[in-house]
Amino acid sequence: MVEIKTTGELQAMREAGRVVARTLQAVAAHATPGTPIAELDDLAATTIAEAHATSAFTGYQPGFAPTPYPAVICVSVNDAIVHGIPGRGRLRDGDLVSVDCGVYLDGWAGDSAISFTVGTTHSADRHLIDTTRQALAAGIAAALPGNRIGDIGHAIQTVAARDHCTDAVASDFGGHGIGRHMHEDPHVPNRGRPGRGMILRPGMTLAIEPMLSRSPAGYRVAPDGWTLRTTDGSRAAHAEHTIAITDDGPLILTAP
C-alpha cells in the first residue's frame, strides 16, 4: 500500500532528511587516506544520536540477508556497489567510497547516499560519480504528478547508457517508497519503459537511487552476506535522495 503524506508529514520527513544530509556531510569530510573505516561509522552514530534520531540500518534484516545489519551506515569501497559493512581496514589514497545513510526521526524515515573519492581522484572515477549523480537528477526530474514509475527508471537508464554505464544490480535492487518505514511500496527500478507502472501522485515519497558501474557482468554477494560487489572488480558509484512528489514538482527531502 502506498501512503499519501500530508504537508505536515512531509515536513517531518524533511527534518529526518536534514539529519541524513548532515551525517553524510560529516562522514565525507572525515574520510581521508588512512582513516579507519569503522571510524566513519562511529562518527555517523554520534551525529545521528546528537540529533535525537536513530539509524534505520542498525539491526535491519531484509529477506536476502543472513543476519541483521551490524552497523549504522553502509560504506562501500571501490568494487563494492552497496551494503558495505564498515569494519576493519583503512581508506587508501584513490579509493572510491559510497556512503548510504538512513535514519528515523519522530517516526519518519530519511534515506540518502553519496559517492566520492579519497585523496587522488582518477578521471574514470570522477566520470562514473558524475554520471551517477546525473542519473539521479534525471530520475528525480521525471518524478512528476501524472508520470509513472517507468518514467523514472527510463530517465536513469538513459543517462547511464549515454555514458556507457550500467545498472550494477540489475532489477534485484533499486529505489523504493519511504515514509513511516525505510522500505515501502512501490519498488522504483533503475530501468524502465516510459508510460508504464504506477501513476505518481502528489504526497507520494520515494527514495530514488541509481547504482552504476561500467561492468556488464553483474554482481556477486560477498561472504558477509550483505556487501554486493561487481563480479569483475569494476568500481561502482551510488547516489540517492528521498523525494516528495508535489503539485509543483519533485521536492528533495534529504538535501542539506
C-alpha positions in Angstrom: 0.0 0.0 0.0 1.3 3.5 -0.9 0.6 6.1 1.8 -0.1 9.7 0.7 1.6 12.1 3.1 0.1 15.4 4.3 2.0 18.7 4.3 2.8 18.3 8.0 4.1 14.7 7.4 6.3 15.9 4.6 7.8 18.5 6.9 8.5 15.8 9.4 10.2 13.7 6.8 12.2 16.8 5.7 13.6 17.1 9.3 14.7 13.4 9.1 16.2 14.2 5.8 18.3 17.0 7.3 19.8 14.6 9.8 20.7 12.3 7.0 22.3 15.1 5.0 24.3 16.4 8.0 25.5 12.9 8.7 26.7 12.3 5.1 28.5 15.7 5.1 30.3 14.9 8.3 31.4 11.4 7.1 32.6 12.7 3.8 34.6 15.5 5.4 36.2 13.0 7.8 37.2 10.5 5.0 40.8 10.9 4.2 43.6 8.5 3.3 44.4 6.4 6.4 41.1 6.9 8.1 39.8 3.7 9.7 36.6 2.8 8.0 35.0 1.9 11.4 35.7 5.5 12.5 33.3 6.7 9.8 30.6 4.6 11.4 31.3 5.9 14.9 31.1 9.5 13.6 27.8 8.7 11.9 26.5 7.2 15.2 27.4 10.3 17.1 25.9 12.7 14.6 22.6 10.8 14.4 22.4 10.5 18.2 23.1 14.2 18.7 20.0 14.9 16.5 17.9 12.6 18.7 17.4 10.3 15.7 18.2 6.6 15.3 19.8 4.6 12.5 17.4 2.9 10.1 20.1 0.4 9.2 21.2 -1.0 12.6 19.5 -4.3 13.2 17.6 -4.3 9.9 17.3 -7.7 8.3 15.5 -8.0 4.9 14.8 -11.4 3.4 18.0 -11.7 1.5 20.3 -11.0 4.5 21.5 -13.9 6.7 22.0 -11.6 9.7 20.8 -8.2 11.0 22.8 -5.3 9.6 25.6 -4.7 12.2 26.4 -1.0 11.6 25.0 2.5 11.5 25.8 3.3 7.8 26.8 1.4 4.7 30.4 2.2 3.5 31.1 0.6 0.1 34.6 1.0 -1.3 35.8 0.6 -4.9 34.1 -2.6 -6.3 31.5 -2.7 -3.5 28.3 -1.4 -5.0 26.1 -1.2 -1.9 25.6 -2.5 1.6 29.2 -2.5 2.5 29.8 -3.1 6.3 32.2 -0.6 7.8 34.6 -2.9 9.7 38.3 -3.4 9.7 40.6 -1.6 7.3 41.5 1.9 6.4 40.8 4.2 3.5 43.5 4.4 0.9 44.5 7.2 -1.5 42.4 7.0 -4.6 39.6 4.9 -3.1 36.1 5.4 -4.5 33.7 5.5 -1.5 29.9 5.3 -1.4 28.2 6.0 1.9 24.5 5.2 2.4 22.6 6.6 5.5 19.1 6.1 6.7 17.5 7.5 9.9 14.3 7.6 11.8 13.3 10.9 13.5 9.9 11.2 15.3 8.6 8.2 13.5 9.6 9.2 9.9 12.4 7.9 7.7 15.0 9.6 5.5 17.5 7.8 3.2 20.3 9.1 1.0 23.6 8.1 -0.4 26.7 9.8 -1.8 29.9 8.7 -3.6 33.2 10.5 -3.5 36.9 9.8 -3.9 39.6 9.9 -1.2 42.8 11.8 -1.9 43.8 11.4 -5.5 40.9 11.5 -7.9 41.2 9.4 -11.1 39.3 10.8 -14.2 37.4 7.5 -14.7 36.1 7.6 -11.1 35.1 11.2 -11.4 33.2 10.5 -14.6 31.4 7.5 -13.0 30.4 9.5 -10.0 29.2 12.4 -12.1 27.2 10.1 -14.3 25.6 8.5 -11.3 24.6 11.9 -9.9 23.3 13.0 -13.3 21.2 9.8 -13.5 19.8 10.5 -10.0 18.9 14.1 -11.1 17.2 12.8 -14.2 15.2 10.3 -12.2 14.1 13.0 -9.8 13.2 15.3 -12.7 10.9 12.6 -14.1 9.0 12.2 -10.7 6.2 14.5 -11.7 2.5 14.1 -10.9 0.8 12.1 -13.6 4.0 10.4 -14.7 4.7 6.7 -13.9 7.3 4.7 -12.2 8.6 3.6 -15.5 9.4 7.2 -16.4 11.8 7.4 -13.5 13.6 4.2 -14.4 13.8 5.2 -18.1 15.4 8.5 -17.2 18.0 6.9 -15.1 18.7 4.2 -17.7 19.0 6.8 -20.5 21.7 8.8 -18.7 23.6 5.6 -17.7 23.6 4.3 -21.3 24.7 7.7 -22.7 27.9 7.4 -20.6 28.4 3.7 -21.2 27.5 2.8 -17.6 25.2 0.0 -16.4 22.8 -0.6 -13.5 25.2 -2.5 -11.3 22.5 -4.6 -9.6 20.1 -5.1 -12.5 16.5 -5.4 -11.4 17.2 -7.1 -8.0 17.7 -3.8 -6.1 16.7 -0.2 -6.7 14.7 2.6 -5.2 11.6 2.3 -3.1 8.8 4.0 -1.3 9.7 5.5 2.1 7.8 7.1 5.0 7.0 5.5 8.3 9.3 2.7 7.3 12.5 2.9 5.4 11.3 0.5 2.7 7.8 0.7 1.5 5.9 0.3 -1.8 6.4 0.9 -4.6 9.7 -0.6 -5.9 11.5 2.0 -8.1 13.8 0.2 -10.6 16.7 2.0 -12.2 15.5 1.0 -15.7 12.0 1.1 -17.2 9.7 1.8 -20.0 8.2 5.3 -20.2 4.5 5.4 -19.5 4.4 2.1 -17.6 3.9 1.3 -14.0 2.2 3.1 -11.1 0.9 6.6 -11.6 2.8 9.2 -9.5 0.6 11.3 -7.2 1.2 14.3 -5.0 2.1 13.2 -1.5 4.0 10.1 -2.5 7.5 9.9 -1.2 10.2 7.8 -2.9 13.9 7.0 -2.4 15.5 7.1 -5.9 19.0 5.5 -6.0 21.0 4.6 -9.1 23.9 2.3 -8.5 26.1 2.3 -11.6 29.3 0.7 -12.8 31.0 0.1 -16.2 30.8 -3.6 -15.7 28.2 -5.6 -17.8 29.0 -8.7 -15.7 26.6 -8.1 -12.8 27.3 -8.5 -9.1 28.1 -11.1 -6.5 27.3 -11.3 -2.8 30.3 -11.1 -0.5 30.8 -13.7 2.2 29.4 -11.4 4.8 26.0 -11.9 3.2 25.4 -8.1 2.8 28.0 -6.4 0.5 27.3 -6.5 -3.2 30.4 -6.4 -5.4 30.9 -6.2 -9.1 31.8 -9.6 -10.4 34.8 -8.3 -12.4 36.2 -5.9 -9.9 35.0 -2.8 -11.7 34.3 0.2 -9.5 30.8 1.3 -8.7 29.1 4.5 -7.5 25.8 5.1 -5.7 23.7 8.3 -5.4 20.3 8.6 -3.6 17.8 11.1 -2.4 14.5 10.8 -0.6 11.9 13.0 -2.5 8.3 14.0 -2.3 6.1 14.4 -5.3 4.2 17.7 -5.1 1.9 19.7 -7.4 4.9 22.0 -8.0 7.3 19.1 -9.0 9.7 16.8 -7.0 10.9 18.1 -3.7 14.2 16.7 -2.3 13.8 15.9 1.4 17.4 14.8 2.1 19.1 18.0 0.8 21.4 19.8 3.3 
